[in-house]
Amino acid sequence: EVFEERSRSIILNRFISDAKKINVEGRRKSVVSRRSSRRLSRLSWISDTDDNSISEQSLPSFEYLKLDADEKLEAKTDTLTVLFSAPLVFEDDRKKLRPFAKLDFDMERELLWQCLKEASRDIELSFDSATHDRLLATMTKRCSCLHYSGHGHPMYLPLEDGKGGANWFEHKKLRNLIDQGGGAPFKFVFVSACYSELAGETFASAGVPHVVCCKQESELKDTAALAFTRQFYLSLAVGHTVKDAFEHGCKAVRATPNLKNAELEMEKF
């Protein structure tokens, strides 16, 4: 009896100790999550039902979470991941390093925050660097929407190599990466870059239902891109369809003050 009582005591103490560790780790992860992203508004066009969503209040503690062998956690339907590609230099045909023109990601980031906040709903919006690893991680998490922003190229999706240089990611490799992951990981992709039509077609042919990009032969002006982006996401967030939001974005470009050849810029999307 003494041995059994001591055994139960040891097991109980270990259980309490493990539970404390789990709770501490849970709080740490919660703090990191709050720092790295904000929960803003939900895109109503992504899902017709919330039956598969898991709210923070309904999610059980880690020690109580149990899944059957064949049970899977569904991807969240209220997440938008923004990948910024900002390599500093690239190597030209003569093997010399050339600087990239600087892109105003700060303005684009603030624009996305504001237009989604204006809709007053609940979306998890996060920002990251557009490296191969982070693109793969985003696919693995299977977030609802991917927004890529960076320099464009007719033959590649330019990523960062993690060392300040460019990783010229071929569209064929992009398609293979999606196929290896079990099919389209996103419900919507916005390739905000010049000459991005082939990249957009790659996502679409891989099964992504909705893709927005720039025509293959077109170089997009920053003012036009920002005007389109703001109106497009605002329209989505308040409940318009993707098609209607696209039309609203085009109208915003056409109505942008002091934008030369606004009609031509609108037709580039």
N, C-alpha and C positions, 0 to 999 in steps of 0.2 A: 504493500500500500504506500509506503514512504517513497519507493522508487517511482511508482506511477504518479504520485502527487508532484514529485520533483520534475518529472518529464513533462507533465501538463504545464507546470510553471514555466519551464524553459521555453516550451513551444509558444505559450502566450506572450512571453517577453519578446521573443523573436518576431512574432506577428506585429506587436505594437511598435517595435523598432523599425520594421520594414514599412509599416503604414506611415510613420513619421517621415521616413526618407521620401516616400512617394509623394506625400503632401508637400514637402519642401520643394521637390523637383517640380511639382505641378505649379506651385506659386512662382518659381523662377521662370518657368516657361510662359506663364501668364504675363509676367512683367515684360519679358522680351517681346511677346506678341503685341502688347499694347504699345510698345515703343516703335515697332517696325511697321505697324499698319493701323489704320482706323477703320471702324465699321461705319459705313455711310449708308447709301440707299440701295435697295434691291432692284435689279433689273427685271421688271415683270414680264418682259418678252422672252426671257430665257426658259422659264418653266411655267407650265399651266397649273401646277400643284405644288404644295410645300410638303407633301407626304414624306418625301425622301430626305428632307432637310433635318439637321440636328442642331437644335439651339444650344447655347452655352448653358442654360439653366437645366435643360433636360439631359445633358450628357452626364453619365454616372462617373464617379471617381474611378481612377485607373485600377484600383484593387478589386473593383466590382465588375469591371468590363470583361465579359466573356463572349466569345464568338464560337459558333459551330465551325467545323473544319471547312465547310464549303461556303460559309457566310462571308460576304464582302461589305466593307463600308463604302457607301455611295459617295461620289465626288460632290462637294458642296456646289450649290447652284447660285451662289451670290458672291462670287469672287472675281476680281479683275486684277490680273498681274500685268504690270508695265515693265518691259525690258528696254533699257536705254543702251544703245551701242555708241560708245564715244571713244574709239581708239585715237591715240594722239598722232601716230605716224603710220605711213605705209611705204613699202619698197617699190620703186618704179622699175622700168625695164632695164635701167642701168645699175640696178642694185643700190641705188641711193635712197636714203630715207627722205620722205616728203611729208610735211605736216598736213593733217586734215583741217578743214575749216571747222571752227567751233560752232556747235549747235546749242541753242538756248533751251536746254532741258528744264531749267528752273522755271521758266515761264510755262512750259507745257505741263510740268508737274502741278503747279499752282492752278492752272486752268482746269485740270482734271479734278482736283480737290473741290474747287469752287462749284463747278457745274454739277457734280454729283451731290454735293452738300445741299445745293439749291433745291434738289428734288426731295429732300427730307425723307429718305428711305434708308435701308440697311444693306450696304454693300461693303465687302472687305476689299480694300484697295491697297495694293502693295507695289513697291518699286524695287528693281534690282538691275544689276549690270547684265548686258546681253552677251554672256560668255557661253561656250558650249555646255559647260556644267550646269549653269543656271537655267538654260533652255531645257536641258534634259530633266532637271528637277521640277520645272514647271509642268512639263508633260507628265511626269510621274505623279504629281499631285492632282493632275487632271482638273485644273481650275476651269471655271466656266468660260472666261474670256482672256485672250492674250492680246496685248497691245504692244507691238514692236515699233520703236522709233529710233531712227539713225540715218546714216548716209546710205544712199541707194546705189545699186549696181545692176546692170542688165542681166548678168550671169550668176550673181552670187547674192546671198543674204549676208551682208557684212556683220560679223560679230567681233568682240574683243578677244584677244588671246591671253588676257590676264597680265600682260607685261607692257602694256602701252601700245602694242601693235594691233594690226588687223588680222582677223581670222576669216579668210574668204571662204565662207561655207557654201558649198555647191548645192543647188536645188535638188540634185539627185540624192545627195547625202541627207538632206532634210527629209525627203520622202522616205528614205530607208529608215531613218530614225523614228518617224511616225509609225511606219508599218511594224517595226520591231517592238513597238510599245503596245501593239494590239489594236491599232486603228486610231481614228481621230480623237485626240485627248481634249479638244476644245469644242464648244458650241459656236464660238465666234472668234475671228481673228481680224485685227486691224493692222496692216503693214503700212505704217506711216513713214514712207520713204520714197524718194524719186526712183523711177524705173523699176517699180516693185510688182509689175503685173505677173511675171513668171513666178515670183515667190508666192503671190496670192493664188495663182493657179495650182501651185504645188500643194498648198493647204487644202484648196477646194477639191482637187482630185483625190486627196487622201481621205476625204469624207467630212471635212469641216462644213457644217451647213451654211454658214454665213461668213463671207470674207470681203473686206474692203481694202483696196490698194490703189496705187497710182498707175496710169497707163504706161506701157513699157517704154515708149519713146519720149516720155515727158519728164521734165525737171520741174518740181513743184516749188512755188514760192512759200517761204515760211509763214507769211501773213495769211495766205489762203489756207494753208494746212491747219493753222491754229483756229481760224474762223470755222472751218468745217468740223474740226474735232470737237470744239465746244458745243456747237449746236447739235451735232450728231449724238453725243453721249447724253446731253441734257434731254433730248427727245426720247432716247431709249429709257432713261431712268424714270421718266414720268409716265411711261407705259405705251409709247408708240411702237409700231412694228419696226423691224429692221429696215424694210423698204421705205417706210414713211420717214424714218429718222435719216436715211440716206438723202432723200429728197430735201428734207429740211436743212441738212448740212450743205448741199449744193446751193440752195437759195441764200444761205448765209454768206457763202463765198461771193455770189453775184452781188449781194447788197453791201459788201465790205467797202467802206469809204477809202478813197485814195489808193485803191488797188487797180493798177493798170491792167487792161485786158481781162477784167473780172470774168467775163463770159467764157473766155478761153481757159482761164484757170479752173473754172467750175467743171469744164468738160474733161479735165485731166483725171478725175476720179472715176 
